Each structure stands twice: as C-alpha cells, then as structure tokens.
Amino acid sequence: MSSSRLESFLATIYVDADARARFLADPRGEATRAGLAAPEIESVVNIDRVGLEMFAHSLNHKKAQKAHGHQTN
Amino acid sequence: MNADRFGIGWRPRLAAGILSHLDRLDVVEVIADDYFHAARDQRRALRTLAAQVPITLHGVSLGMASTVPVEAKRLGQMVRLCEEVKPTFWSEHLAFVRGGGIEIGHLAAPPRTEATIEGALANLARAKRIVGVAPQVENVATLIEPPGSDRDEAAWLSAIIRNSESDLLLDLHNLHANALNFGFDAPEFIARIPIERVATIHLAGGKWIGPQGTQRLLDDHLHDVPDPVYELLAAVAARAPQALTVILERDGNFPSIASLLAQVDRAREAVARGRADSRALLPAREEAA
C-alpha cells in the first residue's frame, strides 16, 4: 500500500486548512473522491487526528520561521 | 582508533561565534538549500568557510522517501554546490516534502510501506548516480503517525539502509521525540537498526505542545539538548566502533555560543563514556566468543 496519490492526498490535507476541514468532516468520502485505493482509504479514515492537527499547526509555524530567515530542518 | 568529529550547524546568526571558535569544532554542517540560489558573494563566503573547516552539506527539500522520483534539477543544484565546496559528505532526510504539486514546506514522514522503501531506494540510487556520491540519510521526527504504514520505523529505516549505499545520519532527538510520542523504546530501536552503518549523529532539542493528555514532543531545534538524548548518544557510541560525526543543530532562540559549545563538549563526553563502556565490555565479549 501507498502510492503517489496517497502522498498527494496527505500533502493536501497537511497544508490546506479547507481541504483538511472537509476531510475531517467526511474522511471516507474525501478519500474516495481523491481516488485512493481501498486500503489507503481505510488508513486515512483511521488517521491520527491529534497528530494531523499538530503537524498542520507546526507547518504554519515553520512557514513563519522561513519567512524570517533560512531553511530549517 | 576512532576519529570522532564534533561540530555545529551553520546558521547566519551563529557565524561570528562559530568563526571565532573553530579550534573547538571539527566540522560545520551547512544547509545546502540555503545556497542553491545564493548570490555570488554568499557562495564565495561559503567557499571561504570550507577552506577553514571541513563542512558537510545537509539537504532539506529533495524528498528522498517518496514514490515520486526526485527531480534531476534539484539534484543538479546539489551537484554544483558539492563541486564548489567539496563537502566531507552530503545528506538528506528520509521524508516526502511535496505531492501532487503541493509543497508541504517541511519534512513529512511517508507511509512506512514497501512502496516507499522502493521509492527511497530508487531515489537514493538516482542521487548517487547524478551527484557521484550517495547521501547519508536521516530519520525524521513526526507529530503524526504516518497514515498507511504497515511496519514500524525501525523496520522501515533498516530496510532502506541495508539495501542502499547510504549510511545513516541518526538524529537522536528525532528518535527521542518519536519514541515518546508513539510509545516505543528508543534504546531498543538503536539495537534493531544496522548500527555499523551509522555515520553521523544529530543532536537538538524541542518542546511539548498540545493540550494536557494529548501532548507531543515537537522537535523544534529551539531548545537545548535534553539529558536523555546524551544518554542515547552514549548508547550509540558504546555499540558503534566506527568513527562518528556528531552535529549540534540549533535553528533559533539562540543562546550564547558558550552555551552551544558546552553542549558540543557534553556530546564529546557522552561519546567518550560510550566508548569506555564498550571497552569495558570487550573482555566479556572475547570470553563469550
């Protein structure tokens, strides 16, 4: 399991707050509409929601850091 | 005899402190991506730095652990920088950083599957072919359990290291954070990975975030290295007879250079302690053999 389509889907819900909200409201529907394979759909339906919100929040913070200087890792 | 090396990550705010204490540093790690589009004078300054101290180049945006091939254009930028500053080695993260044209803006842990192992192996082979030298690869911290994973991090990471020419850049704070956040044992993780392939160690700090009860440790590089990370460093040094390069990373909330150098010195002590523990165990090992 795992495909470039799953990576694209994850990238979208990590960085796009609206897409993330739609996903959290209807995970199976959004994953199905994104064309994920059945096992991938199950994996995102059971996503670590606490981690998703924390990671998305940390990305916003990283963007602010980068706006003030150099790349970080 | 070991030739362990200890150094610090180059950041513009630390430049004066680093340059005035090169006698206490064996190596300096530079974020490669900061120089891909740098002005001529900045690249000249980097060449000057490289003439004074061994440097390593650390990439953050190639996206090695992906089912999508790394773009040749990005690898070309690394080639040009390597040719210009002749680093001791170069490194990248086992992360994906974009998907479907969307830039994530940071390192994301990929689904830990056979597909991303194969993708990473293909990308690492491609990187070696284009750059000429295989990169060392770093384990990443993650706040989210990577969706779609069918194995744990130690198994996933070990498969990539064992099947590639890339040695491991083991970030011990990333390991510490992942172990605390997802409930696994960091020393056991160290026992499971191919320790003989660990070439470099990263040290950093972080902070707890989130509401009580669901807190997780964020690897933010804005805090001092915590005690358990030095213990992990000693544990690695006890198991790994090969020379190690140990780099302290700090991205902001900068303390004095004296404080950073003290952390580098503490890393030296941890490695020395681990080496001594290893030697103490040798007679017993020989008897057992």
Interface residues (C-beta under 8 A of the other chain):
Chain A: M1 S2 S3 S4 R5 L6 E7 S8 F9 L10 A11 T12 Y14 V15 D16 P39 E40 S43 V44 N46 I47 D48 V50 G51 L52 M54 F55 H57 S58 L59 K62 K63 Q65 K66 G69 H70 Q71 T72 N73
Chain B: R11 P12 R13 I31 D33 D34 H58 V60 S61 S66 T67 V68 H93 F96 R98 G99 G100 G101 I102 E103 I104 G105 H106 L107 A108 P110 P111 T113 A115 T116 T142 L143 I144 E145 P147 G148 S149 D150 N181 I209 G210 T214 R216 L218 H221 E249 D251 G252
